[in-house]
Amino acid sequence: MDIRAKYILLLLAIALPWISEAQPSKIQYRDRLGDSLKLVNTAVKPPKVKGPKALRGELSGGIRLNTDGYGIFVDKGWLRGGELFGQNNKDRFFHVRLLQFELLERKHPKEIRSNTSIPGLSQPGAYILGKINNFYVFKAGYGGRRLIAGKPDPGNISIHWVYLGGFAAGLLKPYYLELYSSGETKYSDSLVREFISPNNIIGRAPFTKGFDEIKFVPGIHLKTGLHFDFATGRKSVMALEVGVNGEYYTSKIEQMVGQDPRAYFFAFYGSIQFGKRW
């Protein structure tokens, strides 16, 4: 072997260890290959994040003003259908099965309060000339609210169509006046002149007078309207409602002297209500 070949072999012997270290080994290459398979493996699903529990119930109450009276009411609702609108929207897009109880007083449009010096305010003894009966109504109804418009963002309004109907209990309490001629007196055909003569009237009798003479008149009622929910929180109720309602009774209701009694009543209403959901 000549000297040139010996030098070449010596240089190869020195360079081979450096070359082997600079190149990746099969084990290292396999490790990286395994890592890359983990990164691109679509069979592994990300863990599911559970959202808040869906709302199912509602309880609210409020005040209702009618074109012929006023009252209070309580609503018990069961929320349905929110899951159809997706996880993020299910608490604001929903329909409601509704049970409602209401107590109100109906006024006759001919009622005029006498013996009042300040409009809108009654003095002790102020009375309504010619009033025969106080007319109270207790109603129990079943129906629903159907979503017709709304947005999922907090603070925006959702609009529902409201419809319900059910039983109406008319409660007639005789209206008593304090008369100079006969003391505490309720209306009768034989005393019509004394009952409607202001010169013979001292004032109204105590409110409790006549409660033991209340007459019950059964009937039915229907109502429909629009419900505007302004609540910003998912578990709160703050709403306005406007609509119309009608009632029909099995016998005619007497309210005022000289006015025909009626078995049916029709009125517009507006209400405000507050409550909670869970």
LINKAMO-V877801 format. One record per residue. N is the residue number from 1. PHI is phi in degrees with one decimal (* if undefined). Layout:
# LINKAMO-V877801
n = [N N]
phi = [PHI PHI]
This chain:
# LINKAMO-V877801
n = [1 2 3 4 5 6 7 8 9 10 11 12 13 14 15 16 17 18 19 20 21 22 23 24 25 26 27 28 29 30 31 32 33 34 35 36 37 38 39 40 41 42 43 44 45 46 47 48 49 50 51 52 53 54 55 56 57 58 59 60 61 62 63 64 65 66 67 68 69 70 71 72 73 74 75 76 77 78 79 80 81 82 83 84 85 86 87 88 89 90 91 92 93 94 95 96 97 98 99 100 101 102 103 104 105 106 107 108 109 110 111 112 113 114 115 116 117 118 119 120 121 122 123 124 125 126 127 128 129 130 131 132 133 134 135 136 137 138 139 140 141 142 143 144 145 146 147 148 149 150 151 152 153 154 155 156 157 158 159 160 161 162 163 164 165 166 167 168 169 170 171 172 173 174 175 176 177 178 179 180 181 182 183 184 185 186 187 188 189 190 191 192 193 194 195 196 197 198 199 200 201 202 203 204 205 206 207 208 209 210 211 212 213 214 215 216 217 218 219 220 221 222 223 224 225 226 227 228 229 230 231 232 233 234 235 236 237 238 239 240 241 242 243 244 245 246 247 248 249 250 251 252 253 254 255 256 257 258 259 260 261 262 263 264 265 266 267 268 269 270 271 272 273 274 275 276 277 278]
phi = [* -80.4 -65.9 -62.5 -65.8 -62.9 -64.8 -65.0 -62.8 -65.4 -65.6 -64.0 -62.3 -77.1 -81.6 -59.3 -59.8 -65.8 -65.5 -65.9 -70.3 -70.9 -94.5 -68.5 -79.9 -62.0 -64.9 -63.6 -63.0 -66.5 -62.1 -66.8 -62.5 -63.1 -62.8 -66.5 -65.3 -66.6 -71.6 -104.4 -77.5 -81.6 -73.1 -85.8 -91.6 -67.0 -63.6 -78.7 -102.7 -75.4 -86.4 -65.5 -63.0 -63.9 -72.2 -127.2 -133.2 -151.3 -139.4 -149.9 -154.9 -176.6 -114.7 -124.2 -109.1 -106.7 -67.3 -129.8 159.0 -156.7 -173.6 -125.3 -152.0 -133.1 -113.7 -117.8 -123.0 -119.7 -81.8 -142.5 88.9 -65.1 -65.8 -72.4 -103.3 96.4 -60.0 -76.3 -108.4 -64.5 -84.7 -117.4 -105.7 -157.0 -105.7 -132.6 -85.3 -127.3 -117.6 -130.0 -122.4 -141.8 -128.2 -147.0 -118.2 -99.3 -103.6 -83.8 -62.6 -89.7 -67.9 -134.1 -80.6 -100.0 58.2 -128.9 -88.2 -113.9 -55.4 87.6 -118.4 -103.1 -95.4 -57.3 90.0 -61.0 -139.5 -110.5 -69.1 84.4 -76.6 -99.1 -136.5 -78.2 -115.9 -108.0 -134.5 -110.4 -124.7 -125.5 -135.8 -131.3 -175.4 -166.2 -121.5 -111.9 -65.6 -120.6 -164.4 164.4 -131.5 -78.5 -69.3 -58.6 93.5 -89.9 -95.0 -110.1 -120.6 -121.3 -88.7 -105.9 -151.2 -165.6 -161.2 167.8 -90.1 -127.9 -111.7 -81.0 -122.3 -103.8 -108.9 -57.4 -94.0 -100.9 -116.9 -92.4 -107.3 -63.2 -80.7 -142.8 71.6 -69.9 -138.6 -100.0 -68.8 -150.6 -62.7 -76.7 -116.2 -61.1 -66.8 -64.4 -71.6 -108.8 -95.4 -57.3 -69.3 -103.2 -108.1 -83.9 167.5 -81.0 -78.4 -54.5 -59.0 -72.6 -65.7 102.9 -63.3 -79.0 -117.0 -60.9 -109.0 -97.6 -127.5 -75.9 -166.4 -130.3 -144.9 -137.3 -151.9 -150.2 -176.9 -116.6 -115.0 -109.3 -99.2 -102.6 -59.5 -92.9 -95.2 -70.0 -111.3 -123.8 -122.5 -146.7 -144.6 -116.0 -140.5 -133.5 177.1 -131.4 -139.2 -137.4 -136.3 -134.9 -118.3 -73.8 -142.0 -74.1 -100.9 -91.3 -123.2 -134.9 -67.0 80.7 -114.7 -64.5 -67.3 -128.6 -102.1 -127.0 -139.1 -137.2 -153.9 -89.9 -142.9 -141.7 -143.3 -128.6 -144.7 -136.1 178.5 -142.9 -124.1 -148.5]
